[in-house]
Protein backbone atom coordinates (compact mmCIF):
# COMPACT_ATOMS: atom_id res chain seq x y z
CA UNK A 1 0.00 0.00 0.00
CA UNK A 2 1.19 3.47 -0.72
CA UNK A 3 0.84 6.41 1.63
CA UNK A 4 -2.51 7.63 0.30
CA UNK A 5 -4.11 4.17 0.38
CA UNK A 6 -2.98 3.72 3.98
CA UNK A 7 -4.34 7.16 4.90
CA UNK A 8 -7.71 6.34 3.31
CA UNK A 9 -7.87 3.00 5.14
CA UNK A 10 -7.05 4.66 8.47
CA UNK A 11 -9.63 7.39 7.83
CA UNK A 12 -12.32 4.78 7.15
CA UNK A 13 -11.35 2.91 10.31
CA UNK A 14 -11.57 6.14 12.32
CA UNK A 15 -15.00 6.92 10.88
CA UNK A 16 -16.26 3.56 12.11
CA UNK A 17 -14.73 4.34 15.50
CA UNK A 18 -16.52 7.70 15.65
CA UNK A 19 -19.87 5.96 16.17
CA UNK A 20 -18.48 4.23 19.24
CA UNK A 21 -17.13 7.50 20.60
CA UNK A 22 -20.48 9.24 20.16
CA UNK A 23 -22.20 6.34 21.93
CA UNK A 24 -19.67 6.60 24.75
CA UNK A 25 -20.28 10.33 25.10
CA UNK A 26 -24.04 9.79 25.28
CA UNK A 27 -23.59 7.04 27.85
CA UNK A 28 -21.42 9.32 29.98
CA UNK A 29 -23.96 12.14 29.81
CA UNK A 30 -26.71 9.76 30.87
CA UNK A 31 -24.52 8.47 33.72
CA UNK A 32 -23.92 12.01 34.97
CA UNK A 33 -27.61 12.93 34.73
CA UNK A 34 -28.67 9.78 36.55
CA UNK A 35 -26.03 10.25 39.24
CA UNK A 36 -27.06 13.88 39.71
CA UNK A 37 -30.73 12.94 39.97
CA UNK A 38 -30.13 10.36 42.69
CA UNK A 39 -27.76 12.66 44.58
CA UNK A 40 -24.59 10.65 44.04
CA UNK A 41 -22.87 12.95 41.57
CA UNK A 42 -19.27 12.09 42.51
CA UNK A 43 -19.91 8.35 42.30
CA UNK A 44 -21.43 8.84 38.85
CA UNK A 45 -18.54 11.05 37.86
CA UNK A 46 -16.05 8.41 38.99
CA UNK A 47 -17.91 5.66 37.13
CA UNK A 48 -18.03 7.87 34.04
CA UNK A 49 -14.32 8.63 34.19
CA UNK A 50 -13.36 4.98 34.64
CA UNK A 51 -15.73 3.88 31.89
CA UNK A 52 -14.43 6.50 29.49
CA UNK A 53 -10.80 5.53 30.17
CA UNK A 54 -11.49 1.85 29.57
CA UNK A 55 -13.53 2.31 26.40
CA UNK A 56 -11.25 4.99 24.96
CA UNK A 57 -8.24 2.79 25.67
CA UNK A 58 -9.88 -0.13 23.91
CA UNK A 59 -10.77 2.01 20.87
CA UNK A 60 -7.24 3.41 20.80
CA UNK A 61 -5.82 -0.11 20.98
CA UNK A 62 -7.97 -1.25 18.05
CA UNK A 63 -6.83 1.70 15.94
CA UNK A 64 -3.24 0.93 16.87
CA UNK A 65 -3.65 -2.67 15.77
CA UNK A 66 -5.12 -1.54 12.46
CA UNK A 67 -2.29 0.94 11.83
CA UNK A 68 0.27 -1.72 12.74
CA UNK A 69 -1.24 -4.16 10.28
CA UNK A 70 -0.35 -1.84 7.40
CA UNK A 71 3.30 -1.42 8.39
CA UNK A 72 5.71 -3.87 6.76
CA UNK A 73 8.60 -3.72 9.24
CA UNK A 74 8.69 -4.98 12.82
CA UNK A 75 10.47 -1.84 14.05
CA UNK A 76 7.80 0.38 12.54
CA UNK A 77 5.08 -1.73 14.13
CA UNK A 78 6.78 -1.37 17.51
CA UNK A 79 7.04 2.41 17.09
CA UNK A 80 3.38 2.64 16.09
CA UNK A 81 2.39 0.71 19.23
CA UNK A 82 4.47 3.00 21.41
CA UNK A 83 3.12 6.07 19.66
CA UNK A 84 -0.48 5.07 20.33
CA UNK A 85 0.30 4.05 23.91
CA UNK A 86 1.98 7.35 24.77
CA UNK A 87 -0.67 9.34 22.92
CA UNK A 88 -3.37 7.58 24.94
CA UNK A 89 -1.55 8.20 28.22
CA UNK A 90 -0.98 11.86 27.44
CA UNK A 91 -4.57 12.15 26.26
CA UNK A 92 -5.87 10.78 29.57
CA UNK A 93 -3.46 12.71 31.79
CA UNK A 94 -4.92 16.18 31.10
CA UNK A 95 -8.42 14.79 31.62
CA UNK A 96 -7.46 13.32 34.97
CA UNK A 97 -5.68 16.53 35.97
CA UNK A 98 -8.83 18.53 35.18
CA UNK A 99 -10.93 16.01 37.10
CA UNK A 100 -8.71 16.33 40.19
CA UNK A 101 -8.55 20.10 39.74
CA UNK A 102 -12.35 20.32 39.84
CA UNK A 103 -12.62 17.97 42.82
CA UNK A 104 -9.96 19.74 44.86
CA UNK A 105 -10.66 23.25 43.61
CA UNK A 106 -6.98 23.93 42.97
CA UNK A 107 -6.39 26.08 39.89
CA UNK A 108 -2.61 25.65 40.24
CA UNK A 109 -3.02 22.19 38.73
CA UNK A 110 -3.75 24.02 35.48
CA UNK A 111 0.01 24.30 34.99
CA UNK A 112 0.28 20.51 34.99
CA UNK A 113 -2.53 20.43 32.45
CA UNK A 114 -0.59 22.73 30.11
CA UNK A 115 2.59 20.67 30.55
CA UNK A 116 0.69 17.44 29.83
CA UNK A 117 -0.82 18.84 26.63
CA UNK A 118 2.58 20.11 25.47
CA UNK A 119 4.13 16.72 26.26
CA UNK A 120 1.45 15.01 24.19
CA UNK A 121 2.35 17.08 21.13
CA UNK A 122 6.08 16.55 21.63
CA UNK A 123 5.68 12.77 21.95
CA UNK A 124 3.43 12.69 18.90
CA UNK A 125 5.95 14.67 16.86
CA UNK A 126 8.86 12.50 18.02
CA UNK A 127 7.21 9.22 17.07
CA UNK A 128 6.00 10.54 13.74
CA UNK A 129 9.58 11.54 12.90
CA UNK A 130 10.94 8.14 13.93
CA UNK A 131 8.28 6.29 11.92
CA UNK A 132 8.86 8.52 8.90
CA UNK A 133 12.59 7.66 8.97
CA UNK A 134 11.89 3.92 8.93
CA UNK A 135 8.80 3.89 6.69
CA UNK A 136 8.19 7.01 4.57
CA UNK A 137 4.94 5.47 3.28
CA UNK A 138 3.32 5.43 6.72
CA UNK A 139 0.90 8.39 6.87
CA UNK A 140 1.13 10.91 9.67
CA UNK A 141 -1.99 11.74 11.67
CA UNK A 142 -2.22 15.05 9.84
CA UNK A 143 -2.26 13.17 6.53
CA UNK A 144 -5.13 11.02 7.76
CA UNK A 145 -7.08 14.05 9.02
CA UNK A 146 -6.68 15.85 5.69
CA UNK A 147 -7.77 12.80 3.69
CA UNK A 148 -11.24 13.05 2.20
CA UNK A 149 -13.23 9.97 1.36
Residue, then its C-alpha position, 0 to 999 in steps of 0.5 A: x500500500x502506498x501512503x494515500x491508500x494507507x491514509x484512506x484505510x485509516x480514515x475509514x477505520x476512524x470513521x467507524x470508530x466515531x460511532x463508538x465514541x459518540x455512543x460513549x459520550x451519550x452514555x457518559x452524559x446519561x450516567x452524569x444525569x442519573x447520578x445527579x438525579x439520585x444525589x450521588x454525583x461524585x460516584x457517577x462522575x467516577x464511574x463515568x471517568x473509569x468507563x471512558x478511560x477503559x472504552x477509549x483505551x480499547x478504541x485506541x488499541x484497536x486503531x493501533x492494531x489496524x495501523x500496525x497491520x499496514x506497516x511492513x517492518x517490525x520496528x515500525x510496528x513497535x514504534x506505532x504501538x508505542x506512539x499510540x500508547x503514549x498518545x493515549x496516556x498523554x490524552x488521559x493525563x490532562x483529563x485526569x488533571x482537570x478532574x482532580x482540579x475540579x474535585x480539589x478546587x486547585x487552579x494551580x493544577x492548570x500548569x500541569x494540564x498545560x505541561x501534559x498537553x505540550x508533552x502530548x504534542x512533543x511525543x506525537x511529533x517525536x514518534x511521527x519523525x521516527x516512523x517517517x525515517x523507517x517507513x516514509x509510506x506510513x501516513x502521519x496523523x495530519x495526513x489522515x485528518x486531511x484525507x477526504x473519502 
